[in-house]
Amino acid sequence: MPLVVYILGLTIFSITTSEFMVAGMMPSLAQAMGVSLAQIGYLISLYAIGMVIGGPLTTVALLKLRVPNKQALLWMLGLYAIAQSVAASATGYDIMAIARVATGVAGSACFGMSLAICADLVRPESRGRAAAVVIGGLMLASVLGVPMATLIDQHMGWRASFWLVVVLAAACMLLIAFLVPRSKPSEAVSLGDELGEFKNPHLWTAYASSGLIIGATFAAFSYYTPILTGITGFPSSSIPWLLGVYGIANVVGNGVVGRFADQYTIPIMVGGMMLLGISLTLFALFADHKTISVAMLVVTGLVGMSMNPAIIARVMKTVRPGPLVNTVHTSVINIGLGVGSWIGGLGIAAGWGLRSPLWVGVALSLLALLSLLPYLGQKSRDADAVAFGRS
């Protein structure tokens, strides 16, 4: 695996750490900005809105200008570092909110460009493994980046955490500038070619599966803390290590799935959704048993977010994996995350209890499974052959 693939993983690590670290420093930010905790929570949503809407639009603009992928990634990382610097220097909530939207826009484009460069650097049959390395940065952000940022906040203040991400982004820019092969202007993908890929109905099916898989995972995961404390009976002090165990399971699952995602893309996703549905069902039925709950927590960590290499490999097999295809896929994943969390909360709001998000996760995993079954047993589709032939 080329060294630059790991550097792209470090880029995703930096971006994702910035996205989620606000959750670990809410009290500090609320006090500094003079706003409520709920308003600080909106900063995460604003980042996500920037990713979902602004990222694809920015990528379209870059394609229209025919900017090569390497140059586009450097531009977006530069914008990201500037916006993050504004956030680190913010003295008011409005400035912080604008900066978070800007970092979300740049971050989404960086995701798409990183995956497109990753796909160009390796053989088609190794794209799933390479994507696992790049997306591994996302997994490590939850296990290492966010706790590290929270620790820095507690000892050095929240601004130090924001500046750390600026330093990481700048370091990634330097490494990419020197180590990523230069893109020829003639190799820049045209906007027309990129938009043409969206005529493939199998791409939209792949997107739907991705959204359902991530939605099923986050419908449950978003409410693990109240479930584990309110039903299972764990004290609040146990939540950090329980979520740490979940994060480690994510990293392990990501590595295993990434190793086999290229060769067994659909079977891995089908098996993953079956295991996710079963584990969430057992979790819902036995949420008051600590041993079973922890075991199911680990299983959902192994087969939930860790499906990312497989869902990325599937999209890369279905069409030419250009920056717009990957950026829109990133938006779909974030939409699945947000909608899954929202639907999971509807059951609680309706008075169906804390177990209801787990059942929502079961339902979404079943829908994801149904979207995959028509493709099971088909070793290669015509669309795959075309995509590989053009690579």
C-alpha positions as CSV (number, residue, x, y, z in Angstrom):
1,M,0.0,0.0,0.0
2,P,1.6,3.3,-1.0
3,L,2.7,5.6,1.8
4,V,0.5,8.4,0.5
5,V,-2.6,6.3,1.2
6,Y,-1.8,6.5,4.9
7,I,-1.2,10.3,4.6
8,L,-4.7,10.5,3.1
9,G,-5.9,8.6,6.1
10,L,-4.2,11.1,8.4
11,T,-6.1,13.8,6.4
12,I,-9.4,12.2,7.2
13,F,-8.4,11.7,10.8
14,S,-7.8,15.5,11.1
15,I,-11.1,16.4,9.5
16,T,-13.2,13.9,11.5
17,T,-11.5,14.9,14.7
18,S,-12.6,18.5,14.1
19,E,-16.1,17.4,13.2
20,F,-16.9,15.5,16.4
21,M,-14.6,17.0,19.0
22,V,-17.2,19.7,19.8
23,A,-19.2,17.0,21.6
24,G,-16.3,16.5,24.1
25,M,-15.9,20.2,24.9
26,M,-19.5,21.4,25.1
27,P,-19.2,23.0,28.6
28,S,-16.0,24.9,27.8
29,L,-17.5,26.2,24.5
30,A,-20.8,27.1,26.1
31,Q,-19.1,29.1,28.8
32,A,-16.7,30.8,26.4
33,M,-19.4,31.7,23.9
34,G,-22.1,32.6,26.5
35,V,-24.7,30.3,24.9
36,S,-26.5,27.1,25.9
37,L,-25.3,23.6,25.5
38,A,-28.0,23.1,22.9
39,Q,-26.6,25.9,20.8
40,I,-23.1,24.4,21.0
41,G,-24.7,21.1,19.8
42,Y,-25.9,22.9,16.7
43,L,-22.2,23.5,15.8
44,I,-22.0,19.7,15.0
45,S,-25.2,20.0,12.9
46,L,-23.8,23.1,11.0
47,Y,-20.7,21.2,10.2
48,A,-22.8,18.3,8.8
49,I,-25.0,20.7,6.8
50,G,-21.8,22.1,5.2
51,M,-20.7,18.6,4.3
52,V,-24.0,17.5,2.9
53,I,-24.8,20.6,0.8
54,G,-21.7,22.6,0.3
55,G,-19.3,19.7,-0.4
56,P,-20.9,18.5,-3.6
57,L,-21.5,22.0,-4.9
58,T,-17.8,22.9,-4.2
59,T,-16.7,19.7,-6.0
60,V,-18.9,20.6,-9.0
61,A,-17.2,24.0,-9.2
62,L,-13.8,22.4,-9.1
63,L,-14.7,20.0,-11.8
64,K,-16.1,22.8,-13.9
65,L,-12.8,24.6,-13.6
66,R,-11.1,21.2,-14.5
67,V,-8.8,21.4,-11.4
68,P,-6.7,18.2,-11.0
69,N,-7.5,16.2,-7.9
70,K,-4.1,16.9,-6.2
71,Q,-4.4,20.6,-6.6
72,A,-8.1,20.6,-5.6
73,L,-7.3,18.7,-2.4
74,L,-4.6,21.2,-1.5
75,W,-7.0,24.1,-2.1
76,M,-9.6,22.5,0.1
77,L,-7.1,21.7,2.8
78,G,-6.0,25.3,2.7
79,L,-9.6,26.5,3.0
80,Y,-10.1,24.0,5.8
81,A,-7.0,25.3,7.7
82,I,-8.2,28.9,7.3
83,A,-11.7,28.2,8.5
84,Q,-10.5,26.2,11.4
85,S,-8.1,29.0,12.4
86,V,-11.1,31.4,12.3
87,A,-13.0,29.0,14.6
88,A,-9.9,28.7,17.0
89,S,-9.8,32.6,17.2
90,A,-13.6,33.1,17.5
91,T,-14.8,35.3,20.3
92,G,-18.5,35.0,19.5
93,Y,-21.0,32.3,18.5
94,D,-21.9,33.7,15.1
95,I,-18.3,33.6,13.9
96,M,-17.8,30.1,15.2
97,A,-21.0,29.0,13.5
98,I,-19.9,30.4,10.1
99,A,-16.5,28.8,10.5
100,R,-18.1,25.4,11.2
101,V,-20.1,25.6,8.0
102,A,-17.0,26.5,6.1
103,T,-15.0,23.6,7.6
104,G,-17.8,21.2,6.8
105,V,-17.9,22.3,3.1
106,A,-14.1,22.0,2.8
107,G,-14.1,18.7,4.8
108,S,-16.6,17.1,2.5
109,A,-14.7,18.0,-0.6
110,C,-11.5,16.7,1.0
111,F,-13.2,13.4,1.6
112,G,-14.2,13.1,-2.0
113,M,-10.8,14.2,-3.4
114,S,-8.9,11.9,-1.0
115,L,-10.9,8.8,-2.1
116,A,-10.6,9.8,-5.8
117,I,-6.8,10.1,-5.4
118,C,-6.7,6.9,-3.4
119,A,-8.5,5.1,-6.2
120,D,-6.0,6.4,-8.8
121,L,-3.0,5.3,-6.8
122,V,-3.8,1.6,-6.4
123,R,-4.9,-1.2,-8.7
124,P,-8.7,-1.6,-9.0
125,E,-8.7,-4.9,-7.1
126,S,-7.0,-3.1,-4.2
127,R,-9.3,-0.1,-3.9
128,G,-11.3,-1.6,-1.0
129,R,-8.2,-2.2,1.1
130,A,-6.9,1.3,0.3
131,A,-10.2,2.9,1.1
132,A,-10.1,1.0,4.5
133,V,-6.8,2.7,5.3
134,V,-8.2,6.1,4.3
135,I,-11.5,5.6,6.2
136,G,-9.5,4.2,9.1
137,G,-8.7,7.8,9.8
138,L,-12.4,8.3,10.6
139,M,-12.4,5.3,13.0
140,L,-9.2,6.5,14.8
141,A,-10.7,9.9,15.2
142,S,-13.4,8.5,17.5
143,V,-11.0,6.3,19.4
144,L,-8.0,8.6,19.6
145,G,-8.7,12.1,18.1
146,V,-11.8,13.1,20.0
147,P,-10.5,11.9,23.5
148,M,-7.2,13.6,22.8
149,A,-9.0,16.9,21.9
150,T,-11.1,16.6,25.0
151,L,-8.0,16.0,27.2
152,I,-6.3,19.1,25.6
153,D,-9.4,21.1,26.3
154,Q,-9.4,20.2,29.9
155,H,-5.8,21.1,30.5
156,M,-5.0,23.8,27.9
157,G,-8.4,25.2,26.8
158,W,-10.6,24.6,23.8
159,R,-8.7,26.9,21.5
160,A,-5.6,24.6,21.8
161,S,-7.7,21.7,20.5
162,F,-8.8,23.7,17.5
163,W,-5.3,24.9,16.7
164,L,-4.1,21.3,16.9
165,V,-6.3,20.4,14.0
166,V,-5.0,23.5,12.1
167,V,-1.4,22.1,12.6
168,L,-2.5,18.6,11.4
169,A,-4.2,20.0,8.3
170,A,-1.1,22.1,7.5
171,A,1.1,19.0,7.9
172,C,-1.1,17.0,5.6
173,M,-0.9,19.8,3.0
174,L,2.9,19.6,3.1
175,L,3.0,15.8,2.8
176,I,0.5,15.7,0.0
177,A,2.3,18.5,-1.9
178,F,5.6,16.6,-1.9
179,L,4.4,12.9,-2.0
180,V,1.3,12.7,-4.1
181,P,2.2,12.3,-7.8
182,R,1.5,15.4,-9.9
183,S,-1.8,15.3,-11.8
184,K,-1.6,16.3,-15.5
185,P,-4.2,18.9,-16.5
186,S,-5.3,16.4,-19.2
187,E,-6.2,13.9,-16.5
188,A,-8.6,16.2,-14.8
189,V,-12.1,14.7,-14.9
190,S,-14.7,16.8,-16.7
191,L,-17.9,17.8,-15.1
192,G,-19.9,16.2,-17.9
193,D,-18.1,12.8,-17.4
194,E,-18.8,13.0,-13.7
195,L,-22.4,13.9,-14.1
196,G,-22.8,11.1,-16.6
197,E,-22.0,8.5,-13.9
198,F,-25.2,9.4,-12.1
199,K,-27.3,8.0,-14.9
200,N,-26.3,4.5,-13.7
201,P,-29.2,3.2,-11.6
202,H,-26.9,0.8,-9.8
203,L,-25.1,3.8,-8.3
204,W,-28.3,5.0,-6.7
205,T,-29.0,1.6,-5.3
206,A,-25.5,1.5,-3.9
207,Y,-26.1,5.0,-2.3
208,A,-29.4,3.8,-0.9
209,S,-27.7,0.8,0.7
210,S,-25.0,3.0,2.2
211,G,-27.5,5.4,3.7
212,L,-29.5,2.6,5.2
213,I,-26.4,0.8,6.7
214,I,-25.1,4.0,8.4
215,G,-28.7,5.0,9.4
216,A,-29.2,1.6,11.1
217,T,-25.9,1.9,12.9
218,F,-26.5,5.5,14.2
219,A,-30.2,5.0,15.0
220,A,-28.9,2.7,17.8
221,F,-25.5,4.2,18.6
222,S,-26.8,7.7,19.1
223,Y,-28.7,6.5,22.1
224,Y,-26.3,4.0,23.6
225,T,-25.4,6.2,26.6
226,P,-29.0,6.6,27.9
227,I,-29.7,2.9,27.1
228,L,-26.6,1.7,29.0
229,T,-27.2,4.0,32.0
230,G,-31.0,4.0,32.1
231,I,-31.8,0.3,31.3
232,T,-28.6,-1.7,31.6
233,G,-27.6,0.0,34.9
234,F,-24.1,1.1,34.2
235,P,-22.9,4.2,36.0
236,S,-22.1,7.3,34.0
237,S,-18.4,6.8,34.8
238,S,-18.5,3.6,32.8
239,I,-19.6,5.2,29.6
240,P,-16.2,6.4,28.4
241,W,-14.6,3.0,28.5
242,L,-17.7,1.4,27.1
243,L,-17.6,3.7,24.1
244,G,-13.9,3.2,23.9
245,V,-14.5,-0.6,23.6
246,Y,-17.0,0.2,20.8
247,G,-14.5,2.4,19.1
248,I,-11.8,-0.3,19.2
249,A,-14.3,-2.8,17.7
250,N,-14.9,-0.3,14.9
251,V,-11.2,-0.1,14.2
252,V,-10.8,-3.9,14.2
253,G,-13.9,-4.4,12.0
254,N,-12.7,-1.8,9.6
255,G,-9.4,-3.6,9.2
256,V,-11.0,-7.0,8.7
257,V,-13.7,-5.7,6.3
258,G,-11.1,-3.7,4.3
259,R,-9.0,-6.8,3.9
260,F,-11.8,-8.7,2.1
261,A,-14.0,-5.9,0.8
262,D,-12.6,-6.0,-2.8
263,Q,-13.1,-9.7,-3.3
264,Y,-16.3,-10.3,-1.3
265,T,-18.0,-6.9,-1.4
266,I,-21.7,-7.8,-1.4
267,P,-21.4,-11.0,0.7
268,I,-19.6,-9.0,3.4
269,M,-22.3,-6.3,3.4
270,V,-25.1,-8.9,3.5
271,G,-23.4,-10.8,6.4
272,G,-22.8,-7.5,8.2
273,M,-26.4,-6.5,8.0
274,M,-27.6,-9.9,9.2
275,L,-25.2,-9.7,12.2
276,L,-26.2,-6.1,12.9
277,G,-29.9,-6.9,12.8
278,I,-29.4,-10.0,15.1
279,S,-27.1,-8.1,17.6
280,L,-29.5,-5.1,17.8
281,T,-32.4,-7.5,18.4
282,L,-30.6,-9.3,21.2
283,F,-29.5,-5.9,22.6
284,A,-33.2,-4.7,22.6
285,L,-34.4,-7.9,24.2
286,F,-31.7,-8.2,26.9
287,A,-30.7,-4.6,27.5
288,D,-31.1,-5.1,31.2
289,H,-28.3,-7.7,31.2
290,K,-24.9,-6.2,31.4
291,T,-22.9,-9.1,29.9
292,I,-25.2,-9.5,26.9
293,S,-25.4,-5.7,26.4
294,V,-21.6,-5.3,26.3
295,A,-21.3,-8.3,24.0
296,M,-23.8,-6.8,21.6
297,L,-22.1,-3.4,21.9
298,V,-18.9,-5.1,20.6
299,V,-20.7,-6.9,17.8
300,T,-22.4,-3.7,16.5
301,G,-19.0,-2.0,16.6
302,L,-17.6,-4.8,14.5
303,V,-20.3,-4.8,11.8
304,G,-21.7,-1.3,11.8
305,M,-19.5,1.7,10.8
306,S,-16.8,-0.9,9.8
307,M,-18.9,-1.6,6.7
308,N,-17.5,1.7,5.3
309,P,-14.7,0.0,3.2
310,A,-17.2,-2.4,1.6
311,I,-19.8,0.3,0.8
312,I,-17.0,2.5,-0.7
313,A,-15.6,-0.4,-2.7
314,R,-19.1,-1.1,-4.0
315,V,-19.5,2.4,-5.3
316,M,-16.0,2.4,-6.8
317,K,-16.9,-0.8,-8.6
318,T,-20.2,0.4,-9.9
319,V,-19.0,3.6,-11.6
320,R,-15.7,5.5,-12.2
321,P,-14.7,6.7,-8.7
322,G,-14.3,10.4,-9.4
323,P,-14.3,13.2,-6.9
324,L,-18.0,14.1,-7.3
325,V,-19.2,10.5,-7.0
326,N,-17.2,10.2,-3.8
327,T,-18.3,13.5,-2.4
328,V,-22.0,12.8,-3.0
329,H,-21.4,9.4,-1.4
330,T,-20.0,11.2,1.7
331,S,-23.1,13.4,1.8
332,V,-25.3,10.3,1.6
333,I,-23.5,8.7,4.5
334,N,-23.9,11.9,6.5
335,I,-27.6,12.0,5.6
336,G,-28.0,8.4,6.7
337,L,-26.2,9.3,10.0
338,G,-28.5,12.3,10.7
339,V,-31.8,10.7,9.6
340,G,-31.0,7.5,11.5
341,S,-30.3,9.4,14.7
342,W,-33.5,11.4,14.1
343,I,-35.7,8.4,13.5
344,G,-34.2,6.6,16.5
345,G,-35.3,9.5,18.7
346,L,-38.8,9.6,17.4
347,G,-39.6,6.3,19.3
348,I,-38.4,7.8,22.5
349,A,-40.3,11.0,21.9
350,A,-43.5,9.0,21.2
351,G,-43.1,7.3,24.6
352,W,-42.0,3.9,23.4
353,G,-39.0,3.8,25.7
354,L,-35.3,3.7,25.4
355,R,-35.2,0.4,23.7
356,S,-37.1,1.8,20.6
357,P,-33.9,3.2,18.9
358,L,-32.5,-0.4,18.9
359,W,-35.7,-1.6,17.1
360,V,-35.4,1.2,14.6
361,G,-31.8,0.0,13.9
362,V,-33.2,-3.5,13.4
363,A,-35.8,-2.2,10.9
364,L,-33.2,-0.1,8.9
365,S,-30.7,-3.0,8.8
366,L,-33.5,-5.2,7.4
367,L,-34.2,-2.6,4.7
368,A,-30.4,-2.4,3.9
369,L,-30.3,-6.2,3.7
370,L,-33.3,-6.2,1.2
371,S,-31.5,-3.6,-0.9
372,L,-28.4,-5.9,-1.2
373,L,-30.1,-9.3,-1.8
374,P,-30.7,-8.7,-5.6
375,Y,-26.9,-8.3,-6.0
376,L,-25.9,-11.4,-4.0
377,G,-24.3,-14.1,-6.0
378,Q,-23.5,-11.9,-8.9
379,K,-19.7,-11.8,-9.0
380,S,-19.5,-8.9,-11.4
381,R,-22.1,-6.7,-13.1
382,D,-21.7,-5.1,-16.5
383,A,-21.4,-1.8,-14.7
384,D,-18.4,-3.2,-12.8
385,A,-16.7,-4.3,-15.9
386,V,-17.2,-1.0,-17.6
387,A,-15.9,0.8,-14.5
388,F,-12.8,-1.3,-14.2
389,G,-12.2,-1.1,-18.0
390,R,-12.2,2.7,-17.8
391,S,-9.8,2.8,-14.7
